[in-house]
């Protein structure tokens, strides 16, 4: 079984914006029907405000357990970018590559396994509902569930050469609020405590933590503060992101962050911080290399491997200690824009490859 674009269009045409709970749950309902037909039991993790997370459970036997991981949500609000279309080479629409397309690759491969082997065993699937907003709710669930598995395959979009992703930067984000004391800049300059000045020193110090050779960056992407030119600023704020490729760099950046924010350069400033580690780093490991070697043997050719700066739920699975590979969806581009598209040739290739992998893993 390869691609059924008419069937695929059903889930593309329904709006699954992360904050559209009804739409995300509708997407899950369709997947529930498809997965039930393959013999899966469905465990729904209900959520009140966001879409439900859904865990599809296969029959179990002795042997390795594999988790297929994806997300149900997309980034497009209702009435923005909502319609599936196609031509000879591409399909277009919200989620065709990020990542309804990847979910559908996994589904079609599972259908092929079911058709050839009669039963699916030891291959489960988890679809979460909030990946596009940082997996703030689902990452704890994913981290807990994935520990029951021996390998995790994630179905975010492939790279341009059908690349598989072996590493992703970790990310931490912070909101820093600085409170000083307002005063008239002409008459009472020394009575003020300048929050803007403290924020400026803090921005420079935080940025200096960057180490490009090690792939570590700190970016103060937003800065606000003050009232006017004649007033010592009583308030300021910074929105800061740190990204890193190694666990020891994560630790260095977080420690450096704490040191800087706890010791503002302007006396009397009060600092409040929210946020923290959003997703941990996805690092290559010997166990991951063993998985790559096994898959390459099954496919009879080397995988094209890629490292990415962006994050996904592969970060969560990898940080939990499970050998993880990402990028098993189709190749596409324009994701997060109204030009999102995915390659039909890549769908065909990925379904064939994933079918071969899952057939070998089925019940083994």
ZADO-1210 file (C-alpha; in nm, 4 decimals, padded with zeros to 6 digits):
<atoms>
<atom x="00.0000" y="00.0000" z="00.0000" code="UNK" pos="1"/>
<atom x="00.1410" y="00.3388" z="-00.1018" code="UNK" pos="2"/>
<atom x="-00.0236" y="00.6808" z="-00.0865" code="UNK" pos="3"/>
<atom x="-00.3968" y="00.7349" z="-00.1030" code="UNK" pos="4"/>
<atom x="-00.4050" y="01.1092" z="-00.1602" code="UNK" pos="5"/>
<atom x="-00.7833" y="01.1329" z="-00.1464" code="UNK" pos="6"/>
<atom x="-00.7779" y="00.9729" z="00.2002" code="UNK" pos="7"/>
<atom x="-00.4807" y="01.1829" z="00.3059" code="UNK" pos="8"/>
<atom x="-00.6680" y="01.4976" z="00.2031" code="UNK" pos="9"/>
<atom x="-00.9311" y="01.4244" z="00.4702" code="UNK" pos="10"/>
<atom x="-00.6957" y="01.5113" z="00.7534" code="UNK" pos="11"/>
<atom x="-00.5278" y="01.7976" z="00.5683" code="UNK" pos="12"/>
<atom x="-00.8614" y="01.9690" z="00.5082" code="UNK" pos="13"/>
<atom x="-00.9559" y="01.9679" z="00.8781" code="UNK" pos="14"/>
<atom x="-00.8056" y="02.2499" z="01.0795" code="UNK" pos="15"/>
<atom x="-00.5737" y="02.1185" z="01.3510" code="UNK" pos="16"/>
<atom x="-00.4342" y="02.4430" z="01.4889" code="UNK" pos="17"/>
<atom x="-00.2870" y="02.3671" z="01.8310" code="UNK" pos="18"/>
<atom x="-00.5374" y="02.5903" z="02.0119" code="UNK" pos="19"/>
<atom x="-00.8307" y="02.4502" z="01.8141" code="UNK" pos="20"/>
<atom x="-00.9045" y="02.1603" z="02.0470" code="UNK" pos="21"/>
<atom x="-01.2079" y="02.0452" z="01.8497" code="UNK" pos="22"/>
<atom x="-01.0077" y="02.0316" z="01.5270" code="UNK" pos="23"/>
<atom x="-00.7117" y="01.8498" z="01.6810" code="UNK" pos="24"/>
<atom x="-00.9461" y="01.5962" z="01.8407" code="UNK" pos="25"/>
<atom x="-01.1229" y="01.5500" z="01.5061" code="UNK" pos="26"/>
<atom x="-00.7883" y="01.4617" z="01.3511" code="UNK" pos="27"/>
<atom x="-00.7344" y="01.2104" z="01.6317" code="UNK" pos="28"/>
<atom x="-01.0801" y="01.0610" z="01.5773" code="UNK" pos="29"/>
<atom x="-00.9965" y="00.9856" z="01.2140" code="UNK" pos="30"/>
<atom x="-00.6651" y="00.8311" z="01.3158" code="UNK" pos="31"/>
<atom x="-00.8432" y="00.6271" z="01.5810" code="UNK" pos="32"/>
<atom x="-01.0619" y="00.4738" z="01.3129" code="UNK" pos="33"/>
<atom x="-00.7650" y="00.3914" z="01.0919" code="UNK" pos="34"/>
<atom x="-00.5578" y="00.2453" z="01.3741" code="UNK" pos="35"/>
<atom x="-00.8496" y="00.0427" z="01.5125" code="UNK" pos="36"/>
<atom x="-00.8763" y="-00.1284" z="01.1764" code="UNK" pos="37"/>
<atom x="-00.5173" y="-00.2469" z="01.2264" code="UNK" pos="38"/>
<atom x="-00.6006" y="-00.4040" z="01.5632" code="UNK" pos="39"/>
<atom x="-00.4676" y="-00.1258" z="01.7857" code="UNK" pos="40"/>
<atom x="-00.6062" y="-00.0546" z="02.1309" code="UNK" pos="41"/>
<atom x="-00.6460" y="00.3165" z="02.1968" code="UNK" pos="42"/>
<atom x="-00.5449" y="00.4915" z="02.5172" code="UNK" pos="43"/>
<atom x="-00.6607" y="00.8537" z="02.5203" code="UNK" pos="44"/>
<atom x="-00.4999" y="01.1054" z="02.7529" code="UNK" pos="45"/>
<atom x="-00.7777" y="01.3610" z="02.7737" code="UNK" pos="46"/>
<atom x="-00.7034" y="01.7288" z="02.8084" code="UNK" pos="47"/>
<atom x="-00.9507" y="02.0059" z="02.8855" code="UNK" pos="48"/>
<atom x="-00.8096" y="02.2971" z="02.6866" code="UNK" pos="49"/>
<atom x="-00.5749" y="02.1463" z="02.4262" code="UNK" pos="50"/>
<atom x="-00.6306" y="01.8396" z="02.2111" code="UNK" pos="51"/>
<atom x="-00.6093" y="01.4925" z="02.3605" code="UNK" pos="52"/>
<atom x="-00.2883" y="01.2913" z="02.3331" code="UNK" pos="53"/>
<atom x="-00.3422" y="00.9427" z="02.1898" code="UNK" pos="54"/>
<atom x="-00.1367" y="00.6274" z="02.2533" code="UNK" pos="55"/>
<atom x="-00.1978" y="00.3382" z="02.0138" code="UNK" pos="56"/>
<atom x="-00.1106" y="-00.0014" z="02.1632" code="UNK" pos="57"/>
<atom x="-00.0329" y="-00.3129" z="01.9617" code="UNK" pos="58"/>
<atom x="-00.0227" y="-00.6753" z="02.0737" code="UNK" pos="59"/>
<atom x="00.2836" y="-00.7619" z="02.2785" code="UNK" pos="60"/>
<atom x="00.5292" y="-01.0500" z="02.2793" code="UNK" pos="61"/>
<atom x="00.8837" y="-01.1044" z="02.3953" code="UNK" pos="62"/>
<atom x="01.1326" y="-00.8887" z="02.2129" code="UNK" pos="63"/>
<atom x="01.2072" y="-00.5245" z="02.1463" code="UNK" pos="64"/>
<atom x="00.9373" y="-00.2606" z="02.1670" code="UNK" pos="65"/>
<atom x="00.9322" y="00.0294" z="01.9192" code="UNK" pos="66"/>
<atom x="00.7492" y="00.3616" z="01.9532" code="UNK" pos="67"/>
<atom x="00.6456" y="00.5672" z="01.6514" code="UNK" pos="68"/>
<atom x="00.6102" y="00.9319" z="01.7538" code="UNK" pos="69"/>
<atom x="00.4221" y="01.2169" z="01.5902" code="UNK" pos="70"/>
<atom x="00.1981" y="01.5133" z="01.6585" code="UNK" pos="71"/>
<atom x="-00.1591" y="01.5957" z="01.5613" code="UNK" pos="72"/>
<atom x="-00.1407" y="01.9755" z="01.5643" code="UNK" pos="73"/>
<atom x="-00.0415" y="02.2285" z="01.2995" code="UNK" pos="74"/>
<atom x="00.0420" y="02.5999" z="01.3180" code="UNK" pos="75"/>
<atom x="-00.2347" y="02.7504" z="01.1056" code="UNK" pos="76"/>
<atom x="-00.5384" y="02.9116" z="01.2745" code="UNK" pos="77"/>
<atom x="-00.8840" y="02.8489" z="01.1264" code="UNK" pos="78"/>
<atom x="-00.9581" y="03.0312" z="00.8002" code="UNK" pos="79"/>
<atom x="-00.5930" y="03.0933" z="00.7140" code="UNK" pos="80"/>
<atom x="-00.4381" y="02.8018" z="00.5206" code="UNK" pos="81"/>
<atom x="-00.6781" y="02.5119" z="00.5177" code="UNK" pos="82"/>
<atom x="-00.7020" y="02.3357" z="00.1821" code="UNK" pos="83"/>
<atom x="-00.5320" y="02.0323" z="00.0282" code="UNK" pos="84"/>
<atom x="-00.4213" y="02.0467" z="-00.3349" code="UNK" pos="85"/>
<atom x="-00.1801" y="01.8566" z="-00.5559" code="UNK" pos="86"/>
<atom x="00.0012" y="01.8473" z="-00.8870" code="UNK" pos="87"/>
<atom x="00.2174" y="01.5805" z="-01.0483" code="UNK" pos="88"/>
<atom x="00.5121" y="01.6230" z="-00.8088" code="UNK" pos="89"/>
<atom x="00.3816" y="01.7847" z="-00.4898" code="UNK" pos="90"/>
<atom x="00.0968" y="01.7942" z="-00.2435" code="UNK" pos="91"/>
<atom x="00.0115" y="02.1219" z="-00.0732" code="UNK" pos="92"/>
<atom x="-00.1680" y="02.2085" z="00.2471" code="UNK" pos="93"/>
<atom x="-00.1356" y="02.2573" z="00.6227" code="UNK" pos="94"/>
<atom x="00.0619" y="01.9698" z="00.7680" code="UNK" pos="95"/>
<atom x="00.1484" y="01.7861" z="00.4468" code="UNK" pos="96"/>
<atom x="00.5066" y="01.7707" z="00.5727" code="UNK" pos="97"/>
<atom x="00.4755" y="01.9025" z="00.9310" code="UNK" pos="98"/>
<atom x="00.3543" y="01.6580" z="01.0249" code="UNK" pos="99"/>
<atom x="00.0315" y="01.4989" z="00.9139" code="UNK" pos="100"/>
<atom x="00.2357" y="01.3708" z="00.6222" code="UNK" pos="101"/>
<atom x="00.4744" y="01.1916" z="00.8552" code="UNK" pos="102"/>
<atom x="00.1889" y="01.0424" z="01.0547" code="UNK" pos="103"/>
<atom x="00.0388" y="00.9125" z="00.7312" code="UNK" pos="104"/>
<atom x="00.3705" y="00.7558" z="00.6261" code="UNK" pos="105"/>
<atom x="00.3699" y="00.5618" z="00.9545" code="UNK" pos="106"/>
<atom x="00.0067" y="00.4591" z="00.9020" code="UNK" pos="107"/>
<atom x="00.0636" y="00.3314" z="00.5481" code="UNK" pos="108"/>
<atom x="00.3724" y="00.1378" z="00.6568" code="UNK" pos="109"/>
<atom x="00.1741" y="-00.0214" z="00.9401" code="UNK" pos="110"/>
<atom x="-00.0996" y="-00.1138" z="00.6942" code="UNK" pos="111"/>
<atom x="00.1628" y="-00.2850" z="00.4810" code="UNK" pos="112"/>
<atom x="00.2938" y="-00.4787" z="00.7816" code="UNK" pos="113"/>
<atom x="-00.0598" y="-00.5840" z="00.8719" code="UNK" pos="114"/>
<atom x="-00.1300" y="-00.6958" z="00.5162" code="UNK" pos="115"/>
<atom x="00.1883" y="-00.9010" z="00.4847" code="UNK" pos="116"/>
<atom x="00.2189" y="-01.0449" z="00.8354" code="UNK" pos="117"/>
<atom x="-00.1378" y="-01.0571" z="00.9636" code="UNK" pos="118"/>
<atom x="-00.0666" y="-00.8951" z="01.2986" code="UNK" pos="119"/>
<atom x="00.1250" y="-00.5967" z="01.4309" code="UNK" pos="120"/>
<atom x="00.3168" y="-00.6705" z="01.7470" code="UNK" pos="121"/>
<atom x="00.5482" y="-00.4600" z="01.9667" code="UNK" pos="122"/>
<atom x="00.5069" y="-00.1466" z="01.7502" code="UNK" pos="123"/>
<atom x="00.3123" y="00.1303" z="01.9215" code="UNK" pos="124"/>
<atom x="00.2399" y="00.4887" z="01.8195" code="UNK" pos="125"/>
<atom x="00.2000" y="00.8099" z="02.0194" code="UNK" pos="126"/>
<atom x="00.0410" y="01.1219" z="01.8701" code="UNK" pos="127"/>
<atom x="00.0551" y="01.4324" z="02.0891" code="UNK" pos="128"/>
<atom x="-00.1473" y="01.7485" z="02.0431" code="UNK" pos="129"/>
<atom x="00.0776" y="02.0408" z="02.1370" code="UNK" pos="130"/>
<atom x="00.4181" y="01.9985" z="01.9714" code="UNK" pos="131"/>
<atom x="00.3922" y="02.3197" z="01.7731" code="UNK" pos="132"/>
<atom x="00.3636" y="02.5253" z="02.0928" code="UNK" pos="133"/>
<atom x="00.6544" y="02.3526" z="02.2662" code="UNK" pos="134"/>
<atom x="00.4970" y="02.0288" z="02.3966" code="UNK" pos="135"/>
<atom x="00.4548" y="02.2001" z="02.7333" code="UNK" pos="136"/>
<atom x="00.1841" y="01.9538" z="02.8358" code="UNK" pos="137"/>
<atom x="00.2847" y="01.6419" z="02.6433" code="UNK" pos="138"/>
<atom x="00.6595" y="01.6311" z="02.7013" code="UNK" pos="139"/>
<atom x="00.6213" y="01.4830" z="03.0502" code="UNK" pos="140"/>
<atom x="00.3871" y="01.2169" z="02.9119" code="UNK" pos="141"/>
<atom x="00.6214" y="01.1369" z="02.6225" code="UNK" pos="142"/>
<atom x="00.9231" y="01.1165" z="02.8527" code="UNK" pos="143"/>
<atom x="00.7401" y="00.8718" z="03.0785" code="UNK" pos="144"/>
<atom x="00.5871" y="00.6500" z="02.8095" code="UNK" pos="145"/>
<atom x="00.8971" y="00.6247" z="02.5900" code="UNK" pos="146"/>
<atom x="01.0918" y="00.4563" z="02.8701" code="UNK" pos="147"/>
<atom x="00.8954" y="00.1380" z="02.7972" code="UNK" pos="148"/>
<atom x="01.0482" y="00.1129" z="02.4494" code="UNK" pos="149"/>
<atom x="01.3799" y="00.0026" z="02.3048" code="UNK" pos="150"/>
<atom x="01.3766" y="00.2439" z="02.0107" code="UNK" pos="151"/>
<atom x="01.1835" y="00.5489" z="01.8937" code="UNK" pos="152"/>
<atom x="01.1237" y="00.6614" z="01.5353" code="UNK" pos="153"/>
<atom x="00.9930" y="01.0154" z="01.4899" code="UNK" pos="154"/>
<atom x="00.8044" y="01.1204" z="01.1764" code="UNK" pos="155"/>
<atom x="00.8939" y="01.4855" z="01.1336" code="UNK" pos="156"/>
<atom x="00.9789" y="01.5821" z="00.7753" code="UNK" pos="157"/>
<atom x="01.2844" y="01.4362" z="00.6045" code="UNK" pos="158"/>
<atom x="01.5711" y="01.6491" z="00.4812" code="UNK" pos="159"/>
<atom x="01.6173" y="01.7356" z="00.1112" code="UNK" pos="160"/>
<atom x="01.8096" y="01.4125" z="00.0478" code="UNK" pos="161"/>
<atom x="01.5535" y="01.2136" z="00.2486" code="UNK" pos="162"/>
<atom x="01.7783" y="01.2701" z="00.5479" code="UNK" pos="163"/>
<atom x="01.7261" y="01.1055" z="00.8838" code="UNK" pos="164"/>
<atom x="01.7904" y="01.3337" z="01.1812" code="UNK" pos="165"/>
<atom x="02.0411" y="01.2108" z="01.4407" code="UNK" pos="166"/>
<atom x="02.0830" y="01.5272" z="01.6499" code="UNK" pos="167"/>
<atom x="01.8860" y="01.8355" z="01.7463" code="UNK" pos="168"/>
<atom x="01.9843" y="02.1283" z="01.9605" code="UNK" pos="169"/>
<atom x="01.8305" y="02.1584" z="02.3036" code="UNK" pos="170"/>
<atom x="01.6497" y="02.4769" z="02.3902" code="UNK" pos="171"/>
<atom x="01.5812" y="02.6808" z="02.7012" code="UNK" pos="172"/>
<atom x="01.3698" y="02.9963" z="02.7032" code="UNK" pos="173"/>
<atom x="01.3382" y="03.2557" z="02.9764" code="UNK" pos="174"/>
<atom x="01.1330" y="03.5642" z="03.0521" code="UNK" pos="175"/>
<atom x="01.3264" y="03.8030" z="03.2768" code="UNK" pos="176"/>
<atom x="01.1494" y="04.0869" z="03.4559" code="UNK" pos="177"/>
<atom x="01.3642" y="04.3593" z="03.6154" code="UNK" pos="178"/>
<atom x="01.2193" y="04.6065" z="03.8644" code="UNK" pos="179"/>
<atom x="01.4029" y="04.9218" z="03.9655" code="UNK" pos="180"/>
<atom x="01.2826" y="05.2579" z="04.0842" code="UNK" pos="181"/>
<atom x="01.1480" y="05.5378" z="03.8701" code="UNK" pos="182"/>
<atom x="01.2705" y="05.8934" z="03.9177" code="UNK" pos="183"/>
<atom x="01.2882" y="06.2219" z="03.7273" code="UNK" pos="184"/>
<atom x="01.6025" y="06.2046" z="03.5162" code="UNK" pos="185"/>
<atom x="01.6713" y="06.5768" z="03.5530" code="UNK" pos="186"/>
<atom x="01.5905" y="06.6555" z="03.9145" code="UNK" pos="187"/>
<atom x="01.6378" y="06.3215" z="04.0926" code="UNK" pos="188"/>
<atom x="01.8740" y="06.1187" z="03.8735" code="UNK" pos="189"/>
<atom x="02.0554" y="05.9541" z="04.1641" code="UNK" pos="190"/>
<atom x="01.7294" y="05.8606" z="04.3372" code="UNK" pos="191"/>
<atom x="01.6379" y="05.6209" z="04.0559" code="UNK" pos="192"/>
<atom x="01.7335" y="05.2575" z="04.0036" code="UNK" pos="193"/>
<atom x="01.7649" y="05.2096" z="03.6296" code="UNK" pos="194"/>
<atom x="01.6041" y="04.8851" z="03.5123" code="UNK" pos="195"/>
<atom x="01.6974" y="04.9578" z="03.1508" code="UNK" pos="196"/>
<atom x="02.0634" y="04.9873" z="03.2408" code="UNK" pos="197"/>
<atom x="02.0513" y="04.6612" z="03.4346" code="UNK" pos="198"/>
<atom x="01.8793" y="04.4904" z="03.1429" code="UNK" pos="199"/>
<atom x="02.1439" y="04.6180" z="02.9007" code="UNK" pos="200"/>
<atom x="02.4274" y="04.4810" z="03.1137" code="UNK" pos="201"/>
<atom x="02.2381" y="04.1539" z="03.1496" code="UNK" pos="202"/>
<atom x="02.1792" y="04.1246" z="02.7753" code="UNK" pos="203"/>
<atom x="02.5503" y="04.1665" z="02.7012" code="UNK" pos="204"/>
<atom x="02.6541" y="03.9217" z="02.9731" code="UNK" pos="205"/>
<atom x="02.4042" y="03.6573" z="02.8623" code="UNK" pos="206"/>
<atom x="02.5016" y="03.6934" z="02.4965" code="UNK" pos="207"/>
<atom x="02.8670" y="03.6465" z="02.5933" code="UNK" pos="208"/>
<atom x="02.7824" y="03.2895" z="02.6985" code="UNK" pos="209"/>
<atom x="02.7565" y="03.2034" z="02.3275" code="UNK" pos="210"/>
<atom x="03.0205" y="02.9597" z="02.1988" code="UNK" pos="211"/>
<atom x="02.9759" y="02.9137" z="01.8253" code="UNK" pos="212"/>
<atom x="03.2525" y="02.6536" z="01.8006" code="UNK" pos="213"/>
<atom x="03.0507" y="02.4291" z="02.0333" code="UNK" pos="214"/>
<atom x="02.7184" y="02.5136" z="01.8699" code="UNK" pos="215"/>
<atom x="02.5890" y="02.7036" z="02.1729" code="UNK" pos="216"/>
<atom x="02.3975" y="03.0285" z="02.1275" code="UNK" pos="217"/>
<atom x="02.2214" y="03.2720" z="02.3584" code="UNK" pos="218"/>
<atom x="01.9853" y="03.5234" z="02.2026" code="UNK" pos="219"/>
<atom x="01.7980" y="03.8023" z="02.3800" code="UNK" pos="220"/>
<atom x="01.5321" y="03.8232" z="02.1113" code="UNK" pos="221"/>
<atom x="01.3083" y="04.0815" z="02.2798" code="UNK" pos="222"/>
<atom x="01.3850" y="04.3733" z="02.5102" code="UNK" pos="223"/>
<atom x="01.1410" y="04.6225" z="02.6588" code="UNK" pos="224"/>
<atom x="01.1580" y="04.8882" z="02.9253" code="UNK" pos="225"/>
<atom x="01.1232" y="05.2422" z="03.0396" code="UNK" pos="226"/>
<atom x="00.8711" y="05.5243" z="03.0202" code="UNK" pos="227"/>
<atom x="01.0450" y="05.8135" z="02.8480" code="UNK" pos="228"/>
<atom x="01.3687" y="06.0040" z="02.8084" code="UNK" pos="229"/>
<atom x="01.3129" y="06.2097" z="03.1207" code="UNK" pos="230"/>
<atom x="01.2425" y="05.9157" z="03.3528" code="UNK" pos="231"/>
<atom x="01.4807" y="05.6644" z="03.5104" code="UNK" pos="232"/>
<atom x="01.3340" y="05.3347" z="03.3991" code="UNK" pos="233"/>
<atom x="01.1447" y="05.1503" z="03.6748" code="UNK" pos="234"/>
<atom x="01.0776" y="04.8353" z="03.4689" code="UNK" pos="235"/>
<atom x="01.2476" y="04.6327" z="03.1960" code="UNK" pos="236"/>
<atom x="01.2188" y="04.2851" z="03.0525" code="UNK" pos="237"/>
<atom x="01.4176" y="04.0424" z="02.8394" code="UNK" pos="238"/>
<atom x="01.3033" y="03.7360" z="02.6472" code="UNK" pos="239"/>
<atom x="01.6019" y="03.5056" z="02.6076" code="UNK" pos="240"/>
<atom x="01.6610" y="03.1771" z="02.4274" code="UNK" pos="241"/>
<atom x="01.9577" y="02.9427" z="02.4656" code="UNK" pos="242"/>
<atom x="02.0340" y="02.6537" z="02.2273" code="UNK" pos="243"/>
<atom x="02.3013" y="02.3883" z="02.2677" code="UNK" pos="244"/>
<atom x="02.4268" y="02.0689" z="02.1040" code="UNK" pos="245"/>
<atom x="02.5833" y="01.8984" z="02.4067" code="UNK" pos="246"/>
<atom x="02.4709" y="01.8154" z="02.7583" code="UNK" pos="247"/>
<atom x="02.7786" y="01.9745" z="02.9144" code="UNK" pos="248"/>
<atom x="02.7100" y="02.2943" z="02.7229" code="UNK" pos="249"/>
<atom x="02.3512" y="02.2863" z="02.8512" code="UNK" pos="250"/>
<atom x="02.4869" y="02.2721" z="03.2045" code="UNK" pos="251"/>
<atom x="02.7354" y="02.5544" z="03.1408" code="UNK" pos="252"/>
<atom x="02.4726" y="02.7816" z="02.9883" code="UNK" pos="253"/>
<atom x="02.2167" y="02.7209" z="03.2610" code="UNK" pos="254"/>
<atom x="02.4742" y="02.7788" z="03.5340" code="UNK" pos="255"/>
<atom x="02.5956" y="03.0938" z="03.3628" code="UNK" pos="256"/>
<atom x="02.2407" y="03.2165" z="03.3250" code="UNK" pos="257"/>
<atom x="02.1730" y="03.1707" z="03.6962" code="UNK" pos="258"/>
<atom x="02.4920" y="03.3548" z="03.7901" code="UNK" pos="259"/>
<atom x="02.4096" y="03.6518" z="03.5674" code="UNK" pos="260"/>
<atom x="02.0433" y="03.6978" z="03.6563" code="UNK" pos="261"/>
<atom x="02.1087" y="03.6566" z="04.0276" code="UNK" pos="262"/>
<atom x="02.3747" y="03.9293" z="04.0247" code="UNK" pos="263"/>
<atom x="02.2394" y="04.2276" z="03.8311" code="UNK" pos="264"/>
<atom x="02.4923" y="04.4979" z="03.7505" code="UNK" pos="265"/>
<atom x="02.2782" y="04.7744" z="03.9020" code="UNK" pos="266"/>
<atom x="02.2393" y="04.7741" z="04.2787" code="UNK" pos="267"/>
<atom x="01.8826" y="04.7550" z="04.4044" code="UNK" pos="268"/>
<atom x="01.7355" y="04.5818" z="04.0991" code="UNK" pos="269"/>
<atom x="01.4879" y="04.2999" z="04.1704" code="UNK" pos="270"/>
<atom x="01.4841" y="04.0171" z="03.9149" code="UNK" pos="271"/>
<atom x="01.2071" y="03.7659" z="03.8518" code="UNK" pos="272"/>
<atom x="01.2555" y="03.4781" z="03.6057" code="UNK" pos="273"/>
<atom x="01.0086" y="03.2396" z="03.4453" code="UNK" pos="274"/>
<atom x="01.0656" y="02.9627" z="03.1933" code="UNK" pos="275"/>
<atom x="01.3564" y="02.7237" z="03.1754" code="UNK" pos="276"/>
<atom x="01.4596" y="02.4125" z="02.9860" code="UNK" pos="277"/>
<atom x="01.2008" y="02.3543" z="02.7144" code="UNK" pos="278"/>
<atom x="01.3474" y="02.0537" z="02.5363" code="UNK" pos="279"/>
<atom x="01.6739" y="01.8819" z="02.6170" code="UNK" pos="280"/>
<atom x="01.9419" y="01.8147" z="02.3591" code="UNK" pos="281"/>
<atom x="01.9156" y="01.5196" z="02.1197" code="UNK" pos="282"/>
<atom x="02.2693" y="01.3818" z="02.1017" code="UNK" pos="283"/>
<atom x="02.4123" y="01.0934" z="01.8996" code="UNK" pos="284"/>
<atom x="02.4974" y="00.7879" z="02.1084" code="UNK" pos="285"/>
<atom x="02.6441" y="00.4415" z="02.0611" code="UNK" pos="286"/>
<atom x="02.2958" y="00.2917" z="02.1006" code="UNK" pos="287"/>
<atom x="02.1643" y="00.5240" z="01.8311" code="UNK" pos="288"/>
<atom x="02.4532" y="00.4215" z="01.6047" code="UNK" pos="289"/>
<atom x="02.3622" y="00.0557" z="01.6572" code="UNK" pos="290"/>
<atom x="02.0075" y="00.1383" z="01.5450" code="UNK" pos="291"/>
<atom x="02.1380" y="00.3223" z="01.2382" code="UNK" pos="292"/>
<atom x="02.3612" y="00.0289" z="01.1471" code="UNK" pos="293"/>
<atom x="02.0712" y="-00.2144" z="01.1797" code="UNK" pos="294"/>
<atom x="01.8397" y="-00.0004" z="00.9660" code="UNK" pos="295"/>
<atom x="02.1050" y="00.0486" z="00.6997" code="UNK" pos="296"/>
<atom x="02.1486" y="-00.3279" z="00.6857" code="UNK" pos="297"/>
<atom x="01.7730" y="-00.3733" z="00.6420" code="UNK" pos="298"/>
<atom x="01.7545" y="-00.1133" z="00.3654" code="UNK" pos="299"/>
<atom x="02.0705" y="-00.2264" z="00.1940" code="UNK" pos="300"/>
<atom x="02.2090" y="00.1255" z="00.1703" code="UNK" pos="301"/>
<atom x="02.3419" y="00.3968" z="00.4001" code="UNK" pos="302"/>
<atom x="02.1079" y="00.6516" z="00.5498" code="UNK" pos="303"/>
<atom x="02.1645" y="01.0171" z="00.4712" code="UNK" pos="304"/>
<atom x="02.2163" y="01.1650" z="00.8171" code="UNK" pos="305"/>
<atom x="02.1539" y="01.5200" z="00.9311" code="UNK" pos="306"/>
<atom x="02.1860" y="01.7397" z="01.2403" code="UNK" pos="307"/>
<atom x="01.9299" y="02.0151" z="01.2948" code="UNK" pos="308"/>
<atom x="01.9188" y="02.3273" z="01.5061" code="UNK" pos="309"/>
<atom x="01.5416" y="02.3101" z="01.5479" code="UNK" pos="310"/>
<atom x="01.3716" y="02.0982" z="01.8116" code="UNK" pos="311"/>
<atom x="01.1037" y="01.8301" z="01.8030" code="UNK" pos="312"/>
<atom x="00.9677" y="01.5633" z="02.0340" code="UNK" pos="313"/>
<atom x="01.2694" y="01.3549" z="01.9306" code="UNK" pos="314"/>
<atom x="01.4559" y="01.5696" z="02.1842" code="UNK" pos="315"/>
<atom x="01.2248" y="01.4427" z="02.4578" code="UNK" pos="316"/>
<atom x="01.2562" y="01.0770" z="02.3613" code="UNK" pos="317"/>
<atom x="01.6331" y="01.0942" z="02.3222" code="UNK" pos="318"/>
<atom x="01.6795" y="01.2747" z="02.6544" code="UNK" pos="319"/>
<atom x="01.4860" y="00.9929" z="02.8217" code="UNK" pos="320"/>
<atom x="01.7692" y="00.7587" z="02.7184" code="UNK" pos="321"/>
<atom x="01.5953" y="00.5797" z="02.4303" code="UNK" pos="322"/>
<atom x="01.7794" y="00.5386" z="02.0965" code="UNK" pos="323"/>
<atom x="01.5928" y="00.7826" z="01.8720" code="UNK" pos="324"/>
<atom x="01.5948" y="00.8740" z="01.5044" code="UNK" pos="325"/>
<atom x="01.3892" y="01.1530" z="01.3495" code="UNK" pos="326"/>
<atom x="01.2933" y="01.2664" z="01.0005" code="UNK" pos="327"/>
<atom x="01.1030" y="00.9592" z="00.8806" code="UNK" pos="328"/>
<atom x="00.8305" y="01.1747" z="00.7274" code="UNK" pos="329"/>
<atom x="00.8321" y="01.2921" z="00.3652" code="UNK" pos="330"/>
<atom x="01.0566" y="01.5670" z="00.2369" code="UNK" pos="331"/>
<atom x="00.8850" y="01.9011" z="00.2037" code="UNK" pos="332"/>
<atom x="00.9437" y="02.2710" z="00.2365" code="UNK" pos="333"/>
<atom x="00.7562" y="02.5876" z="00.3172" code="UNK" pos="334"/>
<atom x="00.6432" y="02.4449" z="00.6498" code="UNK" pos="335"/>
<atom x="00.4923" y="02.7034" z="00.8859" code="UNK" pos="336"/>
<atom x="00.3983" y="02.9114" z="00.5779" code="UNK" pos="337"/>
<atom x="00.1082" y="02.9083" z="00.3325" code="UNK" pos="338"/>
<atom x="00.3480" y="02.7540" z="00.0794" code="UNK" pos="339"/>
<atom x="00.3902" y="02.4253" z="00.2688" code="UNK" pos="340"/>
<atom x="00.4287" y="02.1300" z="00.0355" code="UNK" pos="341"/>
<atom x="00.5602" y="01.7729" z="00.0342" code="UNK" pos="342"/>
<atom x="00.7159" y="01.5612" z="-00.2372" code="UNK" pos="343"/>
<atom x="00.5108" y="01.2750" z="-00.3769" code="UNK" pos="344"/>
<atom x="00.8279" y="01.0854" z="-00.4655" code="UNK" pos="345"/>
<atom x="00.9453" y="01.1214" z="-00.1057" code="UNK" pos="346"/>
<atom x="00.6164" y="00.9812" z="00.0260" code="UNK" pos="347"/>
<atom x="00.6640" y="00.6736" z="-00.1920" code="UNK" pos="348"/>
<atom x="01.0224" y="00.6264" z="-00.0825" code="UNK" pos="349"/>
<atom x="00.9549" y="00.6800" z="00.2871" code="UNK" pos="350"/>
<atom x="00.6587" y="00.4415" z="00.2987" code="UNK" pos="351"/>
<atom x="00.8697" y="00.1727" z="00.1324" code="UNK" pos="352"/>
<atom x="01.1611" y="00.2268" z="00.3712" code="UNK" pos="353"/>
<atom x="00.9504" y="00.2396" z="00.6865" code="UNK" pos="354"/>
<atom x="00.7596" y="-00.0700" z="00.5771" code="UNK" pos="355"/>
<atom x="01.0894" y="-00.2578" z="00.5463" code="UNK" pos="356"/>
<atom x="01.2027" y="-00.1372" z="00.8902" code="UNK" pos="357"/>
<atom x="00.8774" y="-00.2146" z="01.0699" code="UNK" pos="358"/>
<atom x="00.8412" y="-00.5530" z="00.9021" code="UNK" pos="359"/>
<atom x="01.1785" y="-00.6491" z="01.0456" code="UNK" pos="360"/>
<atom x="01.0911" y="-00.5128" z="01.3907" code="UNK" pos="361"/>
<atom x="00.7401" y="-00.6612" z="01.4012" code="UNK" pos="362"/>
<atom x="00.7185" y="-00.9006" z="01.6972" code="UNK" pos="363"/>
<atom x="01.0947" y="-00.9456" z="01.7065" code="UNK" pos="364"/>
</atoms>
